[in-house]
């Protein structure tokens, strides 16, 4: 989080409410959390110790087993509010001490914990009551934080801004949204119609964690052999096959209100009137 390009936000909304994935990898824990993007931070609005959480994958858990780990967050609490942040490991909280606002200022909270030798599950959560602004979070091996420092004027600066391309690729291992411009941009290669209602499209993307679930909205399926636009926003999407680690996903598109011609090639176009998207989700 923090910086012009961050956080990674493939779903593209400016705010998210409730127990849903919003900002990549982060999910609301209950039902009414509000996560909103501001110019250089996230604004989190919670009540009664609500929060958001990011589940850590198995390869990360193995790297943390038996290690000293430092968890650090750069945040701002409005007057009178409180918050917690940190790891929950094997369903046991290892959070930073509860922080009460000490005035209108940004602050670093950091805590080093010794991880157990065997980790079955772990997540990083941020919870509290009231409004909390978060600029950056970091989990790292060792006993010292390398997230941020104060400059001569007392302002907090990040030691290093993560590489956007690398972080986006990490997020696409779990989720990928194919969004399109209002110009009706083509973004899937042509596919053969296989029946009067179906066409199968192959997507080549970055590797994904598992075979994803598929959802989409707002497309026109256009024939390339002269039969024009033959579907509207009623087209539905499902997973036909996947080789997730190679990044090859096959999506079946079904058009219930138009007739496709088997053997003809079709191309998926955006329909801006429907807010087009195609989601591949392999979230934890």
Secondary structure, 3 states (H helix, E strand, C coil): CCCCCCCCCCCCCCEEECCCECCCCCEECCCCCEEEECCCCEEEEEEEEEEEEEECCHHHHHHHCCCEEEEEEEEEECCCCEEEEEEEECCEEEECCCEECCCCCEEEEEEEEECCCCCCCEEEEEEEEEEEEEEEEEEEECCCCCCEEECCCCCEEECCCCCHHHHHHHHHCCEEEEECCCCCCCCCCCEEECCCCEEEEEEECCCCCCCCEEEEECEEEEECCCCCECCCCCCEEEEEEEEHHHCEEEEEEECCCCCCCCCCEEEEEECHHHCCEEEEECCC
